[in-house]
Amino acid sequence: MHFQIDSTALTEGVRLVERAVSTSSTLQILSGIQLQVDRNRLTLTANNLEISVKTETECTTIAPGTAILDGKLFSALVRKLPAGPVIFEKRDNQVIITAGTTEFTLNELLGDEFPAPPICDQKIMSLTDYELSKLAHSTLFCVSSDDQRPILQGVLFEISDGELKVVATDSNRLAYAKAEVPFLTTDTMEVIVPGKNINELLRCLPMDETLIDVYYGENQLAFRFNDTVFTTRLIDGKFPNYRPVLYTEQEITIVMNRQHLLHAIERAALFDRKGTQPVIIQVTDGVLELGMQTELGRSVEQFNVEHTGGNGKSAYSPRFILDMLKATDADQVMFKFEPGPRQALIRPAEHNNHLYILMPIRI
């Protein structure tokens, strides 16, 4: 293996694949980055069996070949290389890297066979990186951190009725987002993607209206964009039936400015350093009152709001409400609730493409 590549292209390629380098596996080969050179193309691959990232970039091939280098060391080294051309040459079980007057020698990782990326060959849909990012950011905050409930650590991707629906819940709150995207399947389809893997995917996206093609394989989902393929394992199991909680009627409906509500709850939350106290929401004849009382003192704010239905009050986690308000950029939000144990609903006032459900706190 012998090739030359520009340091900028090398750095970008390594930045993408290093996210799939294992830092904890007992299999040393999973901590490596594979370099494959042929026909003036460098292919970089990392695979920790949770996610696999493979990307290609241009280079000048002198002699084709393959090498596997320690991912942590190689990534750190590449980030520190001077600008300009970088030359790689493999000799026996070592790779010599030359950049200007700087030279490094890295030992190859030997032993186990490097795992090939999973095969995903059924194309199911296409959407832009902006669309995917918006759907993900609208739901990821509701993913559970409970290791005892692995299904809830994932995000549901559901294709049905000509729409892509994305759902996450930790059982105390739920986020739902939908979008119309081009599909290549007419079948209803559900897959559960680990939330942490979606976060890693988002860090790889160029965010320049790039089109992403999504492919399905056996217990895997692949996202292809530019010269990169990001593949994630799927979570086995059945996602909870979320539909009943989306379409229940609440007695009280208010509509108000999202930023006003967000800032008011942020101010109230300052009185709760332990993060355990609820914010009290009370509506009386078109006046919304937000209250918080702790050992530090008391916060009360009132707003005139659009109000339909009866009067009443309920209590909710301020952090949960803030997460939901920050996940949407709507100017006006609709908040539907009622006293008692029934869940509340928050959504943009202008549309129902994003819905947020949260359970009340008993007071």
N, C-alpha and C positions, 0 to 999 in steps of 0.2 A: 504494500500500500504506500503510495507516494502521491501527494497532491498539494496544490496551493490554493488558498482561499483568502478573501478579504476579511479582515478582523471584524468589521461591522456585521457582515452576513453571518459569520460564525457565532458571534455573540448573540444575535437574535435567535438563531436556531437552537443554541444551547439553552437560552432563556426559556424557550417553549418546552423542551423535553425534560429539563431538570425537575419539573414538577412531578414527574412520574418516577423519579429515582427513589428507591426504597431506603429508608433510614433505620429500619428496625428488623428487617427480615434476617433469618438465620441463613438464607441462601445468599451468599456473597455476590453472585452474578446479578441479582436484582438491584444491587447498589451501583451498577455500572451504566454507562451510556455507550451504545453501540454505534460505531462509525462504519459506514459502507460507502465505498467510492467506486464509481463506474461511469463512463461516458460523460465526464464533466459534470457529474451530479454527486453531491454528498448527501447521504441519508443518515440522519441522526434518530435514534430510537431509545426510549427508556420504557420500562414496564415493571411495575411493582405488583402486578396481578389484580390491583384495584382499578388502576387506570393505566392506559398505555398512550404515549404520545410519540408520533412519528412525523418528521418534517424533512423536506428536501430543500436544498439550495444549490446554486451554481458554484462550481469550482473548476480548477484546471487539473485534469487527471494526468498524472505522469505514469502511474501504474495502479491498476485497480486492486482492491483488497478490502479486508475487514479487520477491525480491532475493537476491543471492549476495554474502556478505561474507567477508573474509579470516578463515579459521577460527581461526588462532592468536591474532590480535588480538581478534576477537570473543569467543572463549572466555575469554581473560584479562580482558577488560573486564567481562563478565557476572559473573565471580566477585567483582569488586570493587564492584559496584553496591550502593547502600544498599537496605535492606529497604523493600518497598512497591511501589506500581504503577510500571511502566515503560512509556513511550509510544514507539512507533516510527512514523516518518513518512518515506516515500520522496519525494524531490523530485529530479526528473531522474535522475542517476546517483549520487545520494548518499542515505544513510539517516541521519536525525537521531534519536538516542536520548536521551530525556529521563527522568531519574529525580530527582524533587524539584527542587532548584535546580541539578542537574548536567546538562550537555548535551554530547553527543559527536556528531561527524559522521564517518561512515565512508563511504569510497568503495566503490562496487560493483565486483566483479570482472566484467570484460566480456570478450568474445571468444568462446572455445569454448563449445559447448552443454554444460550440466551433465548428466552421465550419469544416466539413470534407474536406479533399483535393478533388479537382475536379476529376472526373473519366475520364481517358484517356486510352482506351483499344484497339485502332487501331494502331498496330506497323507499322511504315512507313519506318524506316531506322535505320542503325547503323553506327557509325563512332567513331574514337578515340577522346579522349580529346584534343590531339594535333591538329587533323584535324579541330575540331570545333573551337578551340582557334584561329588558323590561319585564318580561314574564317571570324571569328568575328572581329579580330584585323585589317583585311584588309579592313573592310567596316564601322565599327562603327563610325569612326571619321567624316563621312559624314551625320550622323543622325541630323535632324533639332532640334533646341531648341524652335521653334515657337509653342506656345500652340494653335495658331489659325489654325494650319495645323497638326492635330494629326496623319494623315497617314504618314507624313514625319518624325515623331518622332519614327517610327518603322523601322525594318529591314525586307526586303522581303526574305522569304525562298521559293524558287521555285524548284519543282521537275519536270523536263521535259527532254526528249531526253536522259534518262539514266544518268543525271547529277543533282547535287544539285547546284543551283545558289543562291548566296546571294548578295543582292543589297541594298544600302542606298543612299539617296540623300537629299540635303536641297534646291534643285532647282538651286543653283549656281555651284554645283559640284556633282559628282556621283562616287561611288565606286562599282565595280562589281568583284566578285570572284566566281570561280566555282571549283568543285571537283567531281570525280567519287567515289561514295560510294554505298555500297550494299542497294538496295531498296526492300521493300516488297510490293510495289504498282507499277503498270504500268500506272496508271492514272497521268495526269498532275495535279499538286497540288500547290496552292499558299497560304501561310499564312504570316501575318505581325506580328512580335513580337516586343513589345516595346524595344527600344534600352537600356533603363536603366535596364530592366529586364535581358537582355543578359549580361550586365556588372555584375550584381549580380550572374548570373550563372557561369561566368568565375571565380569569386572569390571562388566558391565552388569546382571547378574541381581539382582533385589530380595532374594532369599533369605528369602522369607516364605511358602513353600509355593505360590507362583504356578505355575499350569499353563502349560507351554510346548508349543505345537504346532509340530511339525517338518515342513517342506515341502521337496520335492525339485524342482529344475529342471535345465535343461541345464548340467551342470558346476557347479551351485550348490546350496547347502543353506541354507534360511532357518529361523530360530528366531523364532516370534511369541509375544509375551507382553505382557499389558496393552495399551498402545497403541504398542508398539515392535516393529519388525522388524529383526533382525540377520541379514544375509546374508553368507555366506562362499563364496569360490571353492573348488573341490575340486581335489585333486592327481590328475592323470592317471597311470594305470599300475596295476599289479597288486601288492598288498601281499604280502610273503613268506608262504608257508604256515607258520603258527605252530603248527598242531595237533600235529605229531609231537613237538615238544619239551615239550608240556604233559603228555603221557601216557606218558612213559618211566618205568620203575621205577628207583628208587635203592636201594642196599643198606642204608643206615643212615637211621633215622628218630629224631628227638628232638622232644620237646614241652616247652616251657618258657615262663615268663612273658615276655611281649614287652618290658616295661619293663626287666626285669633284663638281658635280652640287649642291648637298645639302649644302656643306660648303660654296660655292660661294654665294648662296642665303641667307644663314645665315649671312654672312658678310655684304651683301647689306642691309639686314633687320635691321642691327644695326643703320642705318641712319634714320629709321622711328619709332620713339618712340611712335607715336600716332597709329600706325598700320593701316594707311589709304592710304599710297602711294603704287602704283603698282611697280613691278620690270619690266623693259623693256627688252625684249628678242629679239635680232636681229641676223639674220644669213646672212652672205655674203660670198659666195664662200668657204664654209667649215670652216669658223671662226664664232664661237658663241660669242656674246657680251652680257653681263649682266650688266644692269645699274640701278641705283637708285639715284634720286636727290631730296633732301629736304632742308629745311631751315638750317639744320645742315651741309650740304655739299653734296659731290657727290661720288658715288662708280661706278667704271667701271672695269670689268674683261673680259678677252678674253681667249677662248679655241679653239684649233683645234678639230674638231668633224667630224664624218662620216656624210655626208650631201647629200641628194638627193632632187630634186625638185628645186624650184626657191629660190630667196632671198626675205627677208621680215622681218618685226618686228611686235610684238604685246605686250600687257601688261597684267599681271596677278597678283593676290594677292600672295605675297610671302608666307604667312602662308598656303594658300591652297596647293601650290606646295610642301612646306616642309612636310605637313601632308601626302601627297601622297608618297613622297620619303621615309619617315620614315616607311610607312606601308608595304614596300617590302624590301626583303633582296637581291634583284638581284644585281649583279656586274655592269651590263650595263643596261641602260634604254633607251627606244625609246620615243622621244617627237615629236608629229606630230601637226602642227599648220599652220595657215595662217593669213595674215592680214584681218581685218574685224571682223564681229560679230560671225563667226562660232567658235564652241567650239574646244578646244585642247584635245588631247589624250596623256596620259602617260601610259606606260606599261613596264614590263620587256622585254628586247630585246630578251630573249631566248624563251619566251612563251607568250600566250595570256590568261592565266588562271586568271590573275588579270588585270583589265582595270580601268583607272581613267580618268574621264572627268571633265574639268573645263571651265567655261565661261570666256572670256576675259574682261578686263576693258577698257572702251573707253578712248583714249588719244588724 
